[in-house]
């Protein structure tokens, strides 16, 4: 699904990605983890074509993403911060995104799942952070794409919405979709991820299953395992 080779990116004098190599196979859930400044956001935005690398290759479905924008129609993306005009109602933003992108949508089912019907005529600026995140999830999952990228998807969600999010992710996985997740909530990652990709200093420091991370560190919970990896690295 995704192949990245010798990816480099600098912002000014700061090297963010330093010859990063990564392969994500079709199907399953990979969690992209790492401390602040490790290159997670730059990596995701490079895959999406939002950041142009200084060197290296990125392929999605065996096709280079460089000078090719059509592949992005086959990606569902949830940004960490979605800045939509606050004067639009929920209905208006859903209709706008639906009109901008071709394909069959399933927003009605998602609106029901997240209990958004009472908010459809309300402006985005008047919604709570958790409700806006539910709207963002509807906008992300209402299209049927083979690749789904979720950046901090649990932000602001209540426990019921968290259950629905896990159900959505499991349903998409069962269809053979490839899902990339960036999250600081290690309990969530441990529950849903098949594979951990841990970035450190602009390179892949570790890639493997949650069980392999646990075996490597001797820690049962993922949060402690990640902390152990960082302590070993900086010892």
C-alpha positions as CSV (number, residue, x, y, z in Angstrom):
1,X,0.0,0.0,0.0
2,X,2.7,2.6,1.1
3,X,6.4,2.4,0.3
4,X,8.7,5.2,1.5
5,X,12.4,5.2,0.7
6,X,15.2,7.5,1.9
7,X,12.8,10.3,2.7
8,X,14.5,13.6,3.7
9,X,13.0,16.9,4.8
10,X,14.5,20.0,6.3
11,X,12.8,23.1,7.6
12,X,15.5,25.8,7.5
13,X,18.5,24.2,9.2
14,X,16.4,21.6,11.1
15,X,16.4,18.1,9.7
16,X,13.0,16.6,10.4
17,X,13.2,13.4,8.3
18,X,16.6,11.8,7.9
19,X,16.5,9.1,5.3
20,X,13.4,7.5,6.6
21,X,12.4,4.1,5.2
22,X,9.0,2.5,5.8
23,X,6.7,0.0,4.2
24,X,3.0,-0.3,5.2
25,X,1.3,-3.4,3.8
26,X,-2.3,-3.6,2.6
27,X,-4.9,-4.1,5.3
28,X,-4.6,-3.7,9.0
29,X,-3.9,-0.8,11.4
30,X,-0.5,0.8,11.9
31,X,0.0,3.4,14.7
32,X,2.6,6.1,14.0
33,X,4.2,7.0,17.3
34,X,7.0,9.1,18.6
35,X,7.9,12.0,20.9
36,X,7.2,15.6,19.8
37,X,9.6,16.6,17.0
38,X,10.2,13.0,15.9
39,X,8.8,13.7,12.4
40,X,5.3,12.1,12.7
41,X,3.3,15.0,11.3
42,X,5.9,15.7,8.5
43,X,5.7,12.0,7.5
44,X,1.9,12.0,7.4
45,X,1.8,15.3,5.5
46,X,4.4,14.0,3.0
47,X,2.2,11.0,2.3
48,X,-0.7,13.3,1.7
49,X,1.3,15.7,-0.5
50,X,0.9,18.6,1.9
51,X,4.7,18.7,2.5
52,X,7.2,18.3,-0.4
53,X,10.2,16.3,0.7
54,X,13.7,17.3,-0.1
55,X,14.7,13.8,-1.2
56,X,13.4,10.3,-1.4
57,X,10.4,8.4,-2.8
58,X,6.8,7.8,-1.7
59,X,4.6,5.3,-3.4
60,X,0.9,4.6,-2.7
61,X,-0.4,1.5,-4.5
62,X,2.9,1.2,-6.4
63,X,2.5,4.8,-7.9
64,X,4.7,7.8,-7.0
65,X,2.8,10.5,-5.2
66,X,5.0,13.3,-6.6
67,X,3.4,15.5,-9.3
68,X,0.3,13.3,-8.9
69,X,-2.7,14.6,-7.1
70,X,-5.4,12.1,-8.1
71,X,-4.3,9.5,-5.5
72,X,-5.6,11.7,-2.7
73,X,-9.1,11.1,-3.8
74,X,-8.6,7.5,-2.5
75,X,-7.6,8.6,1.0
76,X,-9.8,9.5,4.0
77,X,-7.9,11.9,6.2
78,X,-8.7,13.2,9.7
79,X,-6.4,16.1,10.6
80,X,-5.4,16.8,14.2
81,X,-6.9,20.3,13.8
82,X,-9.7,20.7,11.2
83,X,-10.2,24.4,10.5
84,X,-13.5,24.8,8.7
85,X,-15.4,28.1,8.6
86,X,-17.2,28.6,11.9
87,X,-20.2,30.3,10.2
88,X,-21.2,27.1,8.3
89,X,-23.7,24.8,9.8
90,X,-23.0,21.1,10.2
91,X,-25.3,20.4,7.3
92,X,-23.6,22.9,5.1
93,X,-20.1,21.6,5.8
94,X,-21.2,18.0,5.1
95,X,-22.8,19.1,1.8
96,X,-19.8,21.1,0.8
97,X,-17.3,18.3,1.3
98,X,-19.7,15.9,-0.5
99,X,-19.9,18.2,-3.5
100,X,-16.1,18.7,-3.6
101,X,-15.3,15.0,-3.7
102,X,-16.7,12.3,-6.0
103,X,-18.1,9.1,-4.7
104,X,-20.9,7.5,-2.8
105,X,-21.2,8.7,0.8
106,X,-22.7,7.3,4.0
107,X,-23.1,10.4,6.1
108,X,-26.7,9.5,7.2
109,X,-25.6,6.4,9.1
110,X,-22.7,8.2,10.7
111,X,-24.8,11.1,11.8
112,X,-27.1,8.7,13.5
113,X,-24.2,6.8,15.1
114,X,-22.7,9.9,16.6
115,X,-26.0,11.4,17.6
116,X,-25.5,14.6,15.5
117,X,-29.1,15.0,14.2
118,X,-29.9,17.7,16.8
119,X,-26.8,19.7,15.7
120,X,-27.3,19.7,11.9
121,X,-28.6,23.3,11.7
122,X,-26.1,24.7,14.3
123,X,-23.0,26.6,13.2
124,X,-19.6,24.9,13.8
125,X,-18.4,27.9,15.9
126,X,-21.2,27.2,18.4
127,X,-20.4,23.5,18.9
128,X,-18.3,22.0,21.7
129,X,-14.9,20.6,20.9
130,X,-16.2,17.0,21.2
131,X,-19.2,17.6,18.9
132,X,-16.9,19.2,16.3
133,X,-14.7,16.2,16.5
134,X,-17.7,14.0,15.8
135,X,-18.5,16.1,12.7
136,X,-14.9,15.7,11.6
137,X,-15.2,11.9,12.0
138,X,-18.4,11.9,9.8
139,X,-16.5,13.9,7.2
140,X,-13.6,11.4,7.3
141,X,-15.5,8.1,7.2
142,X,-18.4,9.0,4.9
143,X,-16.2,8.2,1.9
144,X,-15.2,4.7,0.9
145,X,-11.4,4.7,0.5
146,X,-8.8,2.0,0.8
147,X,-6.4,4.2,2.9
148,X,-7.5,6.0,6.1
149,X,-5.2,8.4,8.0
150,X,-6.4,9.5,11.5
151,X,-4.4,12.1,13.4
152,X,-5.4,12.2,17.1
153,X,-8.9,10.8,16.3
154,X,-10.0,10.5,20.0
155,X,-9.5,14.2,20.8
156,X,-12.4,15.5,22.9
157,X,-14.6,12.4,22.5
158,X,-16.9,11.2,25.3
159,X,-16.9,7.5,26.2
160,X,-19.8,6.6,24.0
161,X,-18.3,8.3,21.0
162,X,-15.0,6.4,21.7
163,X,-16.9,3.1,21.5
164,X,-18.4,4.2,18.2
165,X,-15.0,5.2,16.9
166,X,-13.5,1.8,17.8
167,X,-16.5,0.1,16.0
168,X,-15.9,2.2,12.9
169,X,-12.2,1.4,12.8
170,X,-12.9,-2.3,13.3
171,X,-15.5,-2.3,10.6
172,X,-13.1,-0.6,8.1
173,X,-10.3,-3.1,9.0
174,X,-12.7,-6.0,8.4
175,X,-13.2,-4.6,4.8
176,X,-9.4,-4.9,4.2
177,X,-8.7,-1.2,4.6
178,X,-5.3,0.2,5.5
179,X,-5.5,2.5,8.5
180,X,-2.7,4.8,9.9
181,X,-3.3,6.3,13.3
182,X,-1.3,9.0,15.1
183,X,-2.3,9.2,18.8
184,X,-0.9,10.1,22.2
185,X,-3.5,7.8,23.9
186,X,-1.5,4.7,24.3
187,X,-4.4,2.6,25.7
188,X,-6.4,3.3,22.5
189,X,-3.4,2.4,20.3
190,X,-2.8,-0.8,22.3
191,X,-6.5,-1.8,21.8
192,X,-6.8,-1.1,18.0
193,X,-3.3,-1.3,16.4
194,X,-1.8,-4.3,14.7
195,X,1.6,-2.7,14.2
196,X,3.6,0.0,15.9
197,X,5.8,2.3,13.9
198,X,8.0,4.3,16.3
199,X,9.8,7.4,15.0
200,X,12.8,8.9,16.7
201,X,15.0,11.7,15.4
202,X,13.5,11.5,12.0
203,X,14.0,7.8,11.4
204,X,12.2,4.6,12.2
205,X,13.5,3.4,15.5
206,X,11.2,0.4,15.9
207,X,8.5,-1.3,13.8
208,X,6.6,-4.3,15.0
209,X,3.5,-5.6,16.7
210,X,2.3,-4.5,20.1
211,X,3.4,-7.9,21.4
212,X,6.9,-7.4,20.0
213,X,7.1,-4.0,21.7
214,X,6.1,-5.6,25.0
215,X,8.6,-8.4,24.6
216,X,11.4,-6.0,23.6
217,X,10.8,-3.9,26.8
218,X,9.4,-6.4,29.2
219,X,6.4,-4.1,29.8
220,X,2.8,-5.2,29.5
221,X,1.2,-1.8,28.8
222,X,2.2,0.1,25.8
223,X,2.7,3.4,27.6
224,X,5.3,1.9,29.8
225,X,6.9,0.1,26.9
226,X,7.3,3.3,24.9
227,X,8.7,5.1,28.0
228,X,11.2,2.2,28.3
229,X,12.3,2.5,24.7
230,X,12.9,6.2,25.1
231,X,14.8,5.7,28.4
232,X,17.1,3.1,26.7
233,X,17.7,5.4,23.7
234,X,18.7,8.3,25.9
235,X,20.6,6.3,28.5
